[in-house]
Amino acid sequence: WKMTGEFFEMVCGYDLSVIHQAYFSDEEEYQNCLAVAESNNLHMATVALTAPDDILLSRFRERVEKVKATGENMAIKDKATFLDVISKRSFVPHGTMMFDTSLIPVGTIADEVEEMI
């Protein structure tokens, strides 16, 4: 949180709308982020995008195949590492809007988030 928090605090000081992709490890990290937003008179809304693990694994396999075909690079290419990463769920604050991306189209999610902010 130290580096991310310092960067988030700096950006909040510019009085801009901020979309911050944060994966909070615990309540304390979330509260730190919330305190930075509030100290800059900013509203912080949290949104979580989810999908069942089998869908996530299918999407992962598709990305690996695409990377292999195009010669691009990606950080995680093996199934075991990917499964380990998704098993470590991040902290989701109470009241967070949750969207299952396997059921809800991206455009609908974007519209609902836009209404919220």
Secondary structure, 3 states (H helix, E strand, C coil): CHHHHHHHHHHHCCCCCCCCCCCECCHHHHHHHHHHHHHCCCCCCCEEEECCHHHHHHHHHHHHHHHHHHCCCCCCCCHHHHHHHHHCCCECCCCCEEEECCCCCHHHHHHHHHHHC
